[in-house]
């Protein structure tokens, strides 16, 4: 039986053949000697990096080895730390918690806010008409509205190009409002203008 403590935890390996056990013991001894030599050659800056890494990872109960192994794997695909950061931001955005609200409820919320901010009666009527049609067609949670479903619905309205643009402007405003209120994570009105509600 050979004891391996190279990972920080004592593990025992048993062998049926004595020569295999001796070979493994020799391998572990060489590994330990190599590690001892490496430790002696570590610079102050490298030691500071290591202890900083341990400190940063402590709250997550993740070892430096596991963290660097994962980052190295990610770098193979991403190419740089900046791309990994962007991927994490994208993931966080797509997986943030939202309040599940039906499209019709969000329409009512938007109209209420617009009215309280002094929007004209004509504008409110236009919003109510367009968004009412949308809510009638999409009797689902707003977070479940997808770009393909939205475009199919717009195509089936058989409207003029200008009317479709007007609808897209209103819907872009609607989804911008929904995202700001935490009812959705993205705006399925692809290519719409950026509008403040």
N, C-alpha and C positions, 0 to 999 in steps of 0.2 A: 504494500500500500504506500502511495506517495502523497504527501500533503502539498497542496498548491495554495499559497497565500498571495499570489501576484495581483489578484483583483481586489484585495483588501478583506476578503472573506475566506476563511480556511475551508478548502474543499479537498476531499480525499478521493483519489482514483486508485482502483485496484486492478492488478494485472495478473494473468494466469502464468505468464512466463517471466522469470526473473530478469532476463536480459531487456525486456520491454520496460520493466519498472526502472531498471538502472538507466536506460536511455532517457526516459521521461524525467527522472531525477536530475540527470546531467543537463538536459535542456532547460529545466527550471532554474538550476544553479547558474547556468550561463546567462539566462534572462535576468536573474537577480543581480548578477555582477554587472551586466550591461546597464541596468537601471541605476545601480549605485554610481557607475561612472558618469552616466548622463546627469544625475542629480548634482554631482560635484561640478559639472561644467555649466550648470544653469546660471545665467547672469542675474543680477539684481532686478533688471527690468523684466526679465522673463518670470521671475519669482513673483514680482508685483502683479504682473498680468494674470498669473495663475490664481493668486489669492483674491484678486478682484473678481475673477470669473467665479470662483467658489462662492464668494459673498453674494454676487448677483443671482446665482442659481439656487441658493439656499432656500428662499421662500417657496420655490417650485419643487423642491425635493428631486432635483435633477443633477446628475454628476457632470463634471466638466467633460469627461470622455463621451457620455451620451449626447450632450449638447453639441460638441464639436463634430461628432460623427453625423448628427442630423443636419447641421449647417453645411458640412462638406457635401453630403448627398444632395441637398437643395441647390448648392452652388453648381453642381454638375448640370442641372436643368436650367437654373435661372441665370447663371453666369456672373452675377454680382449681388452684393448685399442690398443694393438699392432696389433691385428687382424683387428680391425676397420681401423687403419692407412693403413694396407696392402690392405684392400678392397677399400679404397679411392684411393690409388696409382693405383690399377688395373683399377678402373673406369676411372680415369684421363687418363691413357694410352689408354684405349679402346675408349675414347670419345674425344681425342685430334683432332684438326683440321689437315686435310691432304690436300695436293694438289692433286686434281683428275687428274691422268695421265694414258693414255692408256699403256698397257703392251709394245707395240711396241715402244712408245716414251721413256720409261724407259730403254729398251734394247739399244736404240740409245745413250742415255745419258751415260750408263755404258761403252759401247764400246768406246765412245769418251774419257772418263776419263782414261780408260785402255790404250788407244793409246797414250794419252798425257803423261802418266807415263812410257812410254817406254816398254810396253808389247811386247813380240815377235809376229811376224806375224803368226806363227803356233798357238800360244795360242789365239790370236784374232780371227783366222779362226774357231777354235773349239768353242769359246764362241759365235761367230756370228751364227754358224750352229745350235748349241743346242738351244740358246735363240731365234733364228729365227723360229725354229719349235714350240717353246713354244708360241711365239707371234702370230703365225698363228692360233694356236688352241685356244688362249685366247684373242679374240679381244674385250676386256673389260678393265675397269679401274683396275689397279693393286690391289687396295684396295678391290676389289670384288672377288679376287681369294681365294678360300677356300681350306683347307686341303683335304676334300673328293674329290673335283673336280680335284685337282692336282694329287692325288694318282690314281684316275680312269684313268686320261690321261696317267700317267706313265705305268700303268698296260696294257693299250691298245696298247702301243708301241711294246709289245712283244719282249723286249730286254733281253739280258743276265743279270745276277745278277750284273756283273761288270759294264756294260753299264748303268744300272739303278743307281748304286752308283755314277758313273761319272756325270750323269744328276742331281742327288740330290745335289752333291757338287756344281755344277754350279748354280743351282737354289737357293741353300742356300746363296751363294755369292750374287746372284741377289737380293734376298729379303733383305739381310743385307744392301745392297747398297740403296734399295728403302726406308727402314725404316730410315736410316741415312739422306736421302734427304727429308724426310717428305712426301713421296708418299704412305706410308702404315703404319699401326700401329703394325702389327705382321708378323711373318714369318710362312707361312703355311707348310713349309718343316719340318714337325715334326721329331725330332730326328736327324736333320742334324748337321754336325759339325759347330762349331762357327768359322767363317772365317772373317778376316778383308779384306775389299775390297781395 
